[in-house]
Amino acid sequence: MTTQQKQGNIVGIVTMIFLFGMVAFVTNLAAPIGVIWKSNPDFSNLGMLGNMMNFLAYLVMGIPAGKLLTKIGYKKTALGAIAVGLVGVFVQYLSGMTGDAGFYVYLTGAFIAGICVCMLNTVVNPMLNTLGGGGNKGNQFIQIGGSFNSLMATLTPMMVGAMIGEASKAAIGDVNTLLYIAMGVFAVTFVALLFIPITEIHKAENVVYEKSPWAFRHFVMGAIAIFVYVGVEVGIPYILMFFLADGSAAGAGLPAATAAATAGFVAGTYWFMMMIGRFVGSAIGAKVSSKAMMSFTTLIAIVLVIAAIFSTGVQASMPVFTGSSFSMAQVPLSAVLLVLCGLCTSVMWGAIFNLATEGLGKYVPLASGIFMMMVVGGGVLPFLQEQLAYATSYMTSYWLVVAGIGYMLFFALVGSKNVNKDIKID
């Protein structure tokens, strides 16, 4: 590899890592803003619907986004995604100006923003994996990108929670400052990316596909694992956030005036745990196989979630931002245990992506698009968990999470083996 190629790879890697962060920033606006709409009696059990609309966009855009990569390349796809993201955030901003009808405007904005993050995800994952050299090294770069993703995911619900104050009195206008920042970041990033050279990979107009990624058994099982994983990753912190934001009414025992801020900070702490986990994952990613990493983390996560379910009524202390200052606050022990799950879920995306696309060769771009379609699980499973929580209890709903993690453990141990090595991949 020439010096110029190495420099191009470095620029590409840094750019992809930044875009990875933008994915989290946009995605993690939907559920916290849902706390505001949830305070309206007409939408009290629909707090996760905006999040679902955000992820529903993956079902619509996943495969087209993968095809875009092969037709116009990674850079143009990323530029298109950023432009769409700017529109999506702007529509969410407009939702605060239209009364109760604003809820449906908000859902529309969340869907448009979802198209953006779907396209960006389709770009950054294969780029980081390929520029990193594939295999364990590629997984290492995905974990590094994931660390920045987690940083933005940590800050977003914390900032929204602090701006909301008391959930029952909140309005969309309370978070306008954050929406202004989001739109500004999109505009600046679009202009900057125009001048950044990106090395194109997998762009080929005359490639013949004898089969499809669905012909690979391990990919099919990996696609299901991604559906389940994103649902688990999103459901853990945001159902917890609703539980805490409801305050004493939900059994969390938090003062109503500071419950929303505390809930946002606790949810943000989960993403902070994910950031720590991804730093660790990036440090050991070149030495530890994706299979071993996935097997270990899923097993620990199952233990933590089950312990959280059975610790109902037990209190613990953790540092939180209550809206005006940091202090040690009494929160349910289940909240602390669920927050710690972030250390485990942190490395699962990269591990599943690597295991499911290993040995796919020229099918990787198409596989990446299908993967993005399956990310719709991040909207479907948390919404189902929310409905289960209202029908039973918040903690009971986490049995759905346990089942999901159990499937991912099965995928790591058994389903990830490539049994279709006879298919031509070059």
N, C-alpha and C positions, 0 to 999 in steps of 0.2 A: 504494500500500500504506500502510495507517494505521500509526501508531506502535505500537499494540497488536499488530497483525499482525507487525510487524518484531520486536518483543520475543518474541512467541510463536515465531517462526522461530528466533531466537537460542537460546532455551531448548531447542527441539527439536533443533537442530544439535548443541549441547553434549551433550545426552542421548544422541543417536545415536553421537557420537564415543566416549563412555564405553562404550556397549554394544559398539561395534566392538572395544574393548580386551578386553572380557570374552570375546568370541568366541575371540580368540587365547589367552587364559589357559586356557580349558577345553580347546580343541583341542590345545594343546601340552603337556598333561599326559600324553596317551596314549602317544606314542612314547618319551619318556624313561623312563616307568614300565615300558615294554616292555623296556628294557635290564635291569631287575631280573629279570623273568621269563625273559629270554633266557639268564640264567646257569644256569637249571635245565635239565639235559640233556634232559628231556622236551619242552621248548619252545624248544630252542636255535635252530631256524630259523623261529620264529614271532614274532620280536620286533616285526614290523610288523602283526601281526594285530589288536592292540588299536586301532592307528591305523586299520586297515581297518574295524573295527566302528564306530568313531567316524564315519567318512565314509559307511559303508553306510546310516546313519540318514538321510542326505540323499536317498538313492534312495527311501526309504519315505515321508519327511516332506516332500519338496520341494514337490510339487504341493498336498497338503493345506495346507501353510503359506501358499502363495500364495492359496488360496481363503479361508483364515482372514482375510487382510487385507481382503478385500472384504466379509466377513460381520461381523466384530467389530471391525475397525479395527487400527491399528498399536499403540496403547498396550496394549490387552488381549492382543494377540498377544505383545508383549514381556514382559508380566507372566507369561503362561503359560510362556513360554520360560525365564524366570528360575527359576520354581518347579520346572520339569523339570530344570534344570541343578543345582539344589541336591540333588535326589534322585540324579542321576547321579554327582555327586562323592561323596555319602554311600555309595553302593553300591561305588564304587572303594575307599573307605576300609575297608569291611567285607571286601574281598577279602584283606586282610592277616591275617584272623583265621580263615581256613578251610583252611589247608594248601595242598596241591597243587590242591584243588578251587577255591581262590581265584583261579586263572587264569581260570576260566570266569565267576566272579563279576566279576572285573576286566573281562572282555570285555563282560559285560552292562552294567556301569556306563559303559563307554566308549560303548556304543550309546545308552544313555539320554542321556548328555551330548551325543552327536552330534545327537540330536533337538533339544536346547536350542540348540546353535549354528546348526543349520539354520534354526530359527524366527527367531533373532536376525538372522542374515544376511539373511533375507527382509525383515526390517523395515528394517535400517539402510541398505542400498544404495539402494533407491528413495527413501527419505526424504532422505538426504543429496543425492542427485542432484536431486530435485525442489525441496527447500528451497534448494539452491544455485542454482537457476534453469535446470538442464539444460545440455546441450552442454558446452563447455569449462569453464564455471564450475561446473557440477555435478560434472564430473570432478575439478576442483580440490578440492572439499569431500570427495569420496570419498578423494582422496589424503591429505588432512589426517586423516580418520578412520583411514585405513590406517597413518599414522605412529604413532598411539597403539596401534593393533593390533600394529604391529611392536615397539613398546617392550615390551608384555606378552609377545609371542612371544620376544623377546630374553631376558627375565628368567627365564621359566619353565624352559627346559632347563638354564640356568646354575644355578638354585637346586636343581633335582632332581639334577644332576650333582654339585654340592658336597655334598648330603646323602647321596648314595649311597656316595661314597668308592670302595672297590675293588669293582667290579661283581660279581665272583664271590662276594663275601661279603654282598651287599646283600639287604635285605628291604623289603617294602612299608612296614613300620613306620618305616623311616628317613625317609620323606617325609610322615609324618602331619601334621607342623606345617604344611606347605604345603597339605594337604587341609583342615585346620581353617581356614586363612586363606581358602581358596576358598569354603567353606561360609558363613563369616561375611560375605564380600563379597556373595554371592548374597542372603543374608537382608536385609542392610542396603539393598542396591539395590532389592529388591522393595518394601520399605516406602517408600523415598524416591520411587520411580517412581509410587507411588499418588497422590502429591501434586503431581507435575509435570505441567503442562498440555502436551499434545501436539496440534499441529494435524494433523487427519486429512487424508490425500490419497488419492485413488482409491477412497474408500469409497462405493460406490453399489450399492444392492440391486436396481435395476431396469435395469441396463446390459444391452443386447442385444449379444451377440458373434456377428457373422455368420461369422467365421472363427476361427482360433486362431493363437497366435504361430507355430505350426509352418508356417503358410502363407507366412511371410516367409523367403526363402532365406537372407538374411544373418543372421537370428536362428538358424536351424538350424545354420549353420556356426559361429556364435558360441557356441552351446551346446556343440558338440563342442570348441571352443577352450577353454572353461571346464573341461570334463572333463580335457583334456590339461594345461591350465595348473596346476590345483591339484595334479595328480599330479606335475608337474615341481617346483612350489614346495616341496612336502613331501618328495619323494624326494631332492632335492639335499642338504639338510642332514642328514636322518635316516639315509640309507644311509651318508653320510659319518660320522655319529656312531657307527654300529655298527662301521664300519671302524676308527675310532680307538679305540673302547672295547675292541675285541679285542686292542689293543696289538701286541706284537711278533709274535703268532701270525698276524696278518693282514698283516704286512709294514709296519705303520705305524711300528714301532720305538719305541713308547712304553712306559715302565715300567708294569707291571701295576697297581701300587698307586695310580697317579695317572691311569691311562688314562681311566677313566670321567669323572672331573672335567674333564680336559682335553677329552675328546670333547664333554661337555655345554657347555663354554665355547665351543668352536669352533663348534658348532651354533648356540649363542646369538649368536655374532658374525655368522653369516649373517643372522639376523633383525635384528641391529643394522644391518647394511648395508642391509637392506630399509627400516628406519626412516629412514636417511639418504636413501635413494633417494626415499622418499615425501615427505620434507620438500622435496627438490628438485622432485619432481613437482608438489607443491602450489603451489610458488612460480612454476612456469612453466606450470601446467596451463591457465590462462586465456589463454595466448598461443600454446601449441603444441597442435596437433590431436592427438586420440587416435590417429589413424592414423599420424602421423609419430612419435609417442612409441613406439608399439608396434613399428613397423618397425625403428627404431634399436636399441631394447633387445633385441629378439629376435636381431638380427644379431650384436650384441656377445656375447650369452649363448652363442650357438653357438660362437663363437671361443674363449671361456673354457673351456667344457666339453670341447671337443676338445683344447685345450692341456692340460687336467688329465689326460685319458686318456693322453696321450703323455708325460707328465712323471713316470710311475711310477719310483720309486727315487731321485728328486731331493728333497733336503731343503731346508727354508726355516725362517726364524724368525718367530714372531708372539707377541704378548703373550697369555698365558693364565693362568687361575686354576687352580692345580694341586691345590686342596683345602685349602691353608692360606695361600697367598700368591700374589701376582701375580709372574710372571717371564717372560722371553723363553724360549720352549720351541722345540725342534726338532720340526717337524711336516712331513709330506710337502708338497711344493710344490703337489701336486694339491689339497690341503685349502685352501690359500690361494686358489687360482684358483676353486674351487667356492664358497668364502665370498664372493668378489667378485661372483658371479652374483646375490647378493641385491640389489645395486644395480640390476640389470636386471629381475628378477622383481617388484620393488617396485611398479612402476607398471602391470603387465600386467592385474591384475584390473579396476581402474577403467576402463582403456582398452577391454578386451574388453566389459565391461558396457555402456559407452556406445555403442560401435560396434554391438553386437548389438541394443540396444533403441532406437536412434535411429529415429524415425519410426513407433513402435509405438502411440503414444497410449494409448487405453483398454486396450490389451492388456498394458501394462507390469506390472500386478500378477500376471497369469497367467504372463507371461514370467519374472518374478522367481522364481516358484515352480519353474518348469521349470529355471531356472538353478541353484537350490539342489539340485534332484534330480541335476543333472550334476556337482555338486561331489563326488559319490561317486568321481570320478577320483582324488581325494586319498587314497583308501584302496586302490583297485584298482591303479593304476600303481606306487606304492611297494612294494606287496606283490609284484607281478610282478617289480619291479626287485630286490627282496631275494632272490627265488627264482633269478633270473638270476645274481645275485652269487654265490650258493652253488654254482651249476652251473658258473660260469666264474671270475670274479674280481670284486671290488668295482668296480674301475675300468672293466672291460669292460661292466658293467651300465649305465654312463652313456651308452652308445650309444642306449639307450631314451630317455633324456632329450634327446639330440640330435635324434632323430626327432620328439619332441613339440614341441620349440621350432621345428623346421622347419615343422611344420603351422601353428603360431601366426603365423609370418612370412608364410605363404601367406594366412592369414585377413586379416591386416592389409593386405596389398597387393592382394588380389583378392576374397576372400570377404566382406568387410565392406560391399560396395556394396549399397545397397537397390534391388532390381530389382522390387519389388512395391508401388510407390507408388499403384497403382490401388485398393488395399484401403482401405475406409472405416475410419478410426481414431478418430473422435469421436462 
